Amino acid sequence: MLRELALHTPPNVTNEGWLNALPELLRSARVGRRLARLDASLRQTLLTLFAGSAGD
């Protein structure tokens, strides 16, 4: 799953109003929904991976 997430373009934050940002918000919600479906041990592993420094 992590490889698949890394291959996707990250959400594009825009200053052109919420209506233009809505598609990016929906795309981000899809990713969040997928992460929420992971079991607790995998979520903890991802949190540790993302929260750690590159040197760890």
C-alpha positions as CSV (number, residue, x, y, z in Angstrom):
1,M,0.0,0.0,0.0
2,L,2.8,2.4,0.8
3,R,4.4,1.9,-2.6
4,E,1.0,2.7,-4.3
5,L,0.6,5.9,-2.2
6,A,4.1,7.0,-3.1
7,L,3.4,6.7,-6.8
8,H,0.4,9.0,-6.7
9,T,0.7,12.8,-7.0
10,P,0.1,14.5,-3.7
11,P,-2.9,16.8,-3.3
12,N,-2.5,20.2,-4.8
13,V,-3.4,23.0,-2.4
14,T,-4.9,26.0,-4.1
15,N,-5.7,29.5,-3.1
16,E,-8.4,29.9,-5.7
17,G,-11.3,29.1,-3.4
18,W,-12.9,26.0,-1.9
19,L,-14.8,25.1,-5.1
20,N,-11.6,24.6,-7.0
21,A,-10.0,22.7,-4.1
22,L,-12.9,20.3,-3.8
23,P,-11.6,17.6,-6.2
24,E,-8.3,17.5,-4.3
25,L,-10.1,17.3,-1.0
26,L,-12.1,14.3,-2.2
27,R,-9.0,12.6,-3.5
28,S,-7.3,13.2,-0.1
29,A,-10.4,11.8,1.7
30,R,-10.1,8.6,-0.4
31,V,-6.5,8.1,0.8
32,G,-7.5,8.8,4.4
33,R,-10.3,6.2,4.1
34,R,-7.8,3.6,2.9
35,L,-5.5,4.4,5.8
36,A,-8.3,4.2,8.3
37,R,-9.1,0.6,7.1
38,L,-5.7,-0.6,8.1
39,D,-5.5,-2.6,11.3
40,A,-4.0,-0.9,14.4
41,S,-0.5,-2.5,14.1
42,L,-0.1,-1.3,10.5
43,R,-1.2,2.2,11.4
44,Q,1.3,2.3,14.3
45,T,4.0,1.1,11.9
46,L,3.1,3.9,9.4
47,L,3.0,6.5,12.2
48,T,6.5,5.4,13.4
49,L,7.8,5.5,9.8
50,F,6.4,9.0,9.0
51,A,7.2,10.5,12.4
52,G,10.9,9.3,12.5
53,S,13.8,11.1,11.0
54,A,15.6,9.9,7.9
55,G,18.6,9.0,10.0
56,D,16.8,6.7,12.3
